[in-house]
Amino acid sequence: MKFLRSATRSANKRNILFTDEAYFLRDSIKNVHNTHYWTHENPYVLKVTASHPSSICCGIVGDELIGPHYVLFGYLTGQIYTSFLEDNLLVGTVEIYSRYNTKSNNHAR
């Protein structure tokens, strides 16, 4: 929140990019963003993942929805996300403030 407060003070709020992604599997829809497991019996919970998920990434800048950007048969990687920013966001030279979650479950490579 400290980052967001400083960005809103120094920039127009319409220049802040918010993004998220969701993964779709054959048997369910999962949004694994900041997933936590709490248990007393087994502290080593096994998380089963499908081998061929599809994912969707979208963003919001001001009151505009950007996307959705579909990633078929795979996870959202750093290279695919960069392509989304450069090819789909289409903001030109507008300055955008963003903060990326660095949790390991974001699959950024």
C-alpha positions as CSV (number, residue, x, y, z in Angstrom):
1,M,0.0,0.0,0.0
2,K,2.9,2.3,0.6
3,F,3.9,2.0,-3.1
4,L,0.3,2.7,-4.2
5,R,0.0,5.8,-2.0
6,S,3.3,7.2,-3.3
7,A,2.3,6.5,-6.9
8,T,-1.1,8.1,-6.5
9,R,0.5,11.2,-5.0
10,S,3.0,11.6,-7.9
11,A,0.8,10.6,-10.8
12,N,-2.6,10.7,-12.3
13,K,-4.6,7.7,-10.9
14,R,-5.5,6.8,-14.5
15,N,-1.8,5.8,-15.0
16,I,-1.8,2.9,-12.5
17,L,-1.9,-0.6,-14.0
18,F,-3.6,-3.4,-12.0
19,T,-3.3,-6.9,-13.4
20,D,-4.3,-10.4,-12.4
21,E,-4.4,-13.8,-13.9
22,A,-6.5,-17.0,-13.5
23,Y,-5.8,-20.6,-14.5
24,F,-8.5,-22.8,-16.0
25,L,-8.1,-26.6,-15.7
26,R,-10.2,-29.4,-17.2
27,D,-11.9,-30.0,-13.8
28,S,-12.0,-26.6,-12.3
29,I,-11.1,-22.9,-12.3
30,K,-8.2,-21.9,-10.0
31,N,-6.9,-18.5,-9.1
32,V,-3.7,-19.4,-7.3
33,H,-2.7,-15.8,-6.6
34,N,-1.3,-15.8,-3.0
35,T,-2.7,-19.2,-2.1
36,H,-2.0,-20.4,1.5
37,Y,-2.7,-23.7,3.2
38,W,-3.3,-23.9,6.9
39,T,-3.4,-27.3,8.6
40,H,-2.4,-28.9,12.0
41,E,-2.3,-32.5,10.8
42,N,-0.1,-32.3,7.7
43,P,2.1,-29.2,7.4
44,Y,3.5,-30.5,4.0
45,V,0.3,-30.2,1.9
46,L,0.7,-31.6,-1.6
47,K,-0.7,-29.3,-4.2
48,V,-1.7,-31.2,-7.3
49,T,-1.5,-29.3,-10.6
50,A,-2.7,-30.1,-14.1
51,S,-0.2,-30.5,-16.9
52,H,-2.1,-28.4,-19.4
53,P,-3.8,-25.4,-17.9
54,S,-5.0,-22.4,-19.9
55,S,-4.7,-19.0,-18.4
56,I,-6.2,-15.5,-18.9
57,C,-4.5,-12.2,-18.0
58,C,-6.2,-8.9,-18.0
59,G,-5.6,-5.4,-16.6
60,I,-7.3,-2.2,-15.6
61,V,-5.9,1.3,-16.2
62,G,-8.2,4.0,-14.9
63,D,-11.7,2.9,-15.9
64,E,-10.5,0.9,-19.0
65,L,-10.3,-2.9,-19.1
66,I,-7.3,-4.2,-21.0
67,G,-7.6,-7.7,-22.4
68,P,-8.4,-10.4,-21.8
69,H,-5.2,-11.9,-23.1
70,Y,-5.4,-15.7,-23.5
71,V,-2.5,-18.1,-22.8
72,L,-3.6,-21.4,-24.1
73,F,-1.9,-24.6,-22.8
74,G,0.5,-23.0,-20.4
75,Y,1.3,-20.7,-17.5
76,L,1.8,-17.0,-17.8
77,T,5.5,-16.5,-18.1
78,G,7.6,-13.4,-17.9
79,Q,8.1,-13.5,-21.7
80,I,4.3,-13.8,-22.4
81,Y,3.5,-11.1,-19.8
82,T,6.1,-8.8,-21.5
83,S,4.3,-9.5,-24.9
84,F,1.0,-8.6,-23.3
85,L,2.4,-5.3,-22.0
86,E,4.0,-4.4,-25.3
87,D,1.5,-5.7,-27.9
88,N,-1.9,-5.7,-26.1
89,L,-1.7,-2.8,-23.7
90,L,-1.1,-0.3,-26.5
91,V,-0.4,2.7,-24.3
92,G,2.4,4.2,-26.4
93,T,4.5,6.6,-24.4
94,V,2.1,7.0,-21.5
95,E,3.9,6.6,-18.1
96,I,2.3,3.7,-16.2
97,Y,3.1,2.8,-12.6
98,S,3.0,-0.9,-11.7
99,R,4.1,-3.2,-9.0
100,Y,4.5,-6.9,-9.5
101,N,3.9,-9.6,-7.0
102,T,7.1,-11.6,-6.6
103,K,5.5,-14.6,-4.9
104,S,6.8,-18.0,-6.3
105,N,3.3,-19.1,-7.3
106,N,3.2,-16.5,-10.1
107,H,5.2,-18.8,-12.4
108,A,7.2,-15.9,-13.9
109,R,10.3,-17.2,-15.5
